[in-house]
């Protein structure tokens, strides 16, 4: 991208592609009290893994900095800025952004999520596009939403799209937070933001068992599937492609279900196989991985029995039905008072089901706990004190 001066609604757009530029940018942004922040990333859409592609930061002085991590050797100055709790970071729907930053070793502080603010205000749809349309009559162009952010050089359309996600956030924050405060719900928003800051990234446990129909395999086949899944991940890294592009999920489960199939025939007559895997060398790697998986399963005496159904609906009793009716009454009252969508921050179906079955109220939010207990008391419903998670030592 050439160094062209771009502006969006009076905001200058500056592309940061050099380490010296980054440090100058951080020095400037460190003087701000509030920054609008967004990330563009690729999560197994075009490339392997969960990867940072762009960082957009808008200050209050009318500049949007688009930081290109591909062109920079060291992002630590940026991470230090984001970890500074004295500077508010306005983000809209921050969950994935926070998880990616945590994966990269950055533990962001000072989060103000305007998506949560919209939910507190009972927005049915809380996307940034919806909020801008309803509150400011601003229509934004989302044509680059599925853009490949790994490609360089960036186009002007991509830069404009990236900037849109931050240039209006100061206005959105001011409007929504003022309304949240007027309704006396600022403590809701503050606690929700604190919980977001505690999000940590972790790889899912036994991801191979999350594939469709994996639960229909016997223990031996599931063991084979796990080894094939690991092999597919390695090939995904090698090709820098999402692993499901190497062997589709459906085909991977199919191979685990029939591990004695003619592999050469299977590779060349199965849909969802990356062409690179059909090369002789890679076919041999797959053949070896499959043979080793079968040998390991045999050596470990893996059973050919099928798993019992791990999830069984708990029995319904007069007590469980009584508890469900009671907690549902509380929920209905909250909907009347706060609205359906704001109420979802306080109580959800998982909490209702857990209380109905166990009699334990697993509510970890202080503001939600207080609202639940106060509402139940007004209705003459006796709810137990919620179980709080044990503090980490």
N, C-alpha and C positions, 0 to 999 in steps of 0.2 A: 504493500500500500504506500503510495507516494505521500509525502508530507503535505497533504492538502488541508487547508483550514476548513473544518466543518462546524456548523452550529445547528442546534436543535432548540427551537423555542427560546432563543436568546442565550442558550448555554453553549459554551465552546467545548468542542470535543478534541481531546488531545490523546494521541496514541503513544504509549510509553513502551519503547522497544530496546532501550539500552540501560545498563546497570547504573550509569551516572544519572540518567534521566529519572530512574526509579528513586534514587536517594534524594534528588532534588524534590521530587513529588512528595515523598514521605515527609521531608522537612516542612513543606508547605502544609500538608494535611494534618500534621501533628499539632498545628496551632488552632485547629478547628474544635468546636464543641460537639458538633453533630456531622456525621457523614452518611450519605446514602450508599448502600453496598449491594452488589449482585455478582453472581458468578455464572459463567457459561461453562458447562462441562459436558463430557461425553461419558455416558454410563452404559457401556456395552451396546452402543448403537452403531457406531462406525469403526471403533477400535476396541482392543481388548482392555477390560477393566473400567475403573472409575477414575477419570482423569480430568484435571483442571485445564481449561482451554483459555479462559479470559477472566479478568477481574475488573469490574467497573465500579468506580467510586466517584460520586459527585459531591462537591463541597457546597457551602452556602453562598459562595462568592460568584457562582455562575460558570464553573468549569467542571467538566466530566472527564476524568482520566480513565482511559481504557488500557489496562496493563496486560501485556502479552507475555505470559510465563514461558512460552516456548523460546523467546528471544533472550531470556534472562538466566543468569547462572545462579543467582542467590535471591530467594524470596524472603529471607529472614527479616529484612527491614520492614517489609509489608506485614509479616506476621506479628512483629512487635507492635506495630500500629494497631492491628486488629485486637491484640491482647490487652491494650490499654483500657482499663475500665472507666477512665475519666472521659473518654470520648464515646458518645452514643453512636451506634451503628444501626441505621434504619434499614431494615431488610423486609421484603415482602415474601412471605412463606419461606422461612429460613431453614427448615429442617434439613434438606439435602445439602445446602450450602455449609451448614455447621458440621454435618457428618463428614463431608469431603475435607474441610479444613482440619478437622480432628485427625483424619487419616493422614494428612500431610504434616501433622505435628503442631498445628496452630489451634490454640484453645481460646476462641473468641470471647470477649467480654463486652458488656455494655449493649446488649442486643435490645432493639425495639422492633418487634415484628408487627408490621401494619396489617398483615393478614389476620393475625390473632385479634388485633384491635377491631377489625371488621366483624369477626365472629362474635366478639364480646357485644358488639352493637346489633347482633342478630341478623347479619347479612345472610341471605340464603346462598348466594354465590359471592365469594370473596376474592376472586382473582383480581389482579391489578387492573386488567382491562375493564372489568365490571365496575370497580371502585372509581376509576377515572371517568368512566362514562356517566355514572350516576351522580357523582359528587361535583365533577368539574366540566361535564359535557365534552370531554376529550376522547376522541377515537384514536386508538393507536394501531399501527400496522403490525400484524403478527405473521406476515408472510415468511419471515426468516426463522420462525419458531423451530422448524425441524432442519435448520441449516447445519451443515457439517462444520463445526467450529475447530476441527483439527486442521483444516486447509489453510494454507498461506499462499499468497497474501490475502488479507481480509479485504472484502469488498466494502464500498461505501454503504451499501444496503445493510450489511452485517454490522458495521459500526453504528449506524443509526438505530438499528434494532437493539443492539447492546446498550446504547445510551438511554433509550426510552425507559428501560427497566429501573433507572436510577434518577433521571433528571426531575421527575415529578414527586419523588418520595418525600422530600421535605414538606411539600404542600399537603400531601396525603397524611403524613404523620401529624401535622399540626391540626388538620381538620378532624381526624378521627379521634386523636387523643383528647382534644378539647371536649368532644362529645362523650367519650368514655368517662372523663372526669365529671362532666355535668350530671351523668347518671349515677355517680358514686361507685363506679366499678374500676377505678384506676388500680386498686389493689389486686383485682383479678389479673389485669394485664401485666402488672409488675411481677406477679408470681409466675405467670405463664412464661414470661421472658426469662426469668431465672431458671426455670426448668429446661428451657431450650438450650441455655448455655451449658447445661450438664450433659447434653447428648454426647455420646461417644460412639465412634465407628467400630464395628466388629464384623468379622466374617460370619455368615450364618452357619449353624451347626448342621452337619449332614445335609448339605445342599442337594446331593443326588437324590435324596428321598423326597424332595419337594417337586421333582419332575412328575408330570402327569402320568398316572398309571404305575408309578414306581411302587406304590403300596400294594399292588396286585402281584408283585413278584415274590418268590419264596426267598428264604434267607440266603441261599446260595446265589441266586440271581441278583439279589441286592448287593451282595459282596462284589460280584463281577461288575455291577453297575458303578459301584464306588470307584473301583480301579480304572474303569473306562472313563469316568468323569474326570479323574485326576489326569489321565492321558490327554483328554480333550482340552483341559485347561492349559497344559503344557504346549499343545499345538496352537492354541489360541494366542498364547504369548509369542510363540515363534513367528506366526503369521501376522501378529498384531491385528487380529480380527476378533470380534465377539465369539466366544467359544461355541455358541449355538450356530454360528456360520460354518464352523468346521464340520460338526455333525449335529443335525437338528436334535432337539430334545426327544422327539418322538422316535427318531431312528436310533438314538443311543439306548433308549429303553428297549426297543425292539431287539437290538443286538444282545443286550444283557439277558433278554428273555430266551434267545436262541444262540447261545455262545458257541455252539458246535457247527454253525452254518459255514458254508464255503465263503470265506472272507472276500476273496477276489470278486466273486459273483455278486456278493452283497454290496461291495463298494461301487460297482459299476451298474447296479440296477436298483439303487435306493435313492430316493429323493432326499435333498437336504444335505448332500455331501460336498464339501469344498473340493474344487478340482485339484488343489495342491496335495490333498491327502491321497489321491489316486496315483500319485507318482510312486514308482517302484520302491524308492528308499523309505518313504513315509508309510506305504502299505506294509512294509516289513516291520516298521516300528509299531504299527497298530497290531500286527500279527503277534509280535513279541509281547506287547502289553497284555493282549488277550490270553495268550498261553500262560504267562506268568501269573495272571489273575486266577486262572483256573487251577494252577498248581498250588498257589497260596491258599486258595479256598479248600483244596483237598488236604493240604498239610495241616490246616487249622481245623479240620473236621467240621466245616460249615454245613449245617443241616439243610436238607431240601424241603423241610417243613415250611408251611406258610405262617406268617405272623398272625396272631389273634388280633381282632379288631381293638386297637389301642384306645379308640374313642367310643365310649358307649354312653348313651344318654342316661344321666342319673335318674333313678326312680322318682316319680312324683308321689309326694305324700301330702296329707293335709297340712303339715307344717311348712313344706316348701311352697305350696300354693298360697298359704296364708302370708308368708313373707313376701312372695312375689306380688300379691295384691297390695300389700302395705307400701312397698317401695315404689310400685307403679303409681299409687295415689300421690305420693310425694313428687314423682316426676311430672305428673299431669299438672299439679299445682305450680311447679316451677315453670312449665311451659306457659301457663297463663300469666305469670308474673314477668318472665324475662324473654319469652319467645322460644320457639322450637330450637333454633340454631344456637343461640346463646346457652340454652340449657344443656346442649351436648358437651359443653366444656365442664359442666358440673357433674353430670350423671350420664352414663352410656349403657348400652345393652350388656356389655361385659360385667359391669359393676352390678347390674340388676340380677343377672344370672348367677354370679358368684354369691351374692347375698341370699338369693332364694335357695340355693343348694346347701351352702355351708352355714348360713346365719352370721357370717363375718362380713363386715362392711369394709371393703378395701378401697378407701379413698385416701390418696396421698397428697392432695392439694388442701392447704389450710383454708383458703377462702371457700372452696367447695364443701369442705367438711362442715364449716360453720353454717353455710346456707342450708345444707341438707338437714342438719340436726335442728336448726331453728324452724325450718318449714315443717318437719315431722312433728315437732313439739306443738306448733300451732294447730296441726291437724289431729292432735291427740294420738299420734303414732309413736311407739317406743322403738327407737333405733339404737343399736349398741354403739359404743365409741369405736370409731374406725381403727383398724389395725394399721399402725404406722410401720414402714420398712425399718429394719434395724440399721442403725448408723454404722457406716464402714469404719473399721478400726484402723 
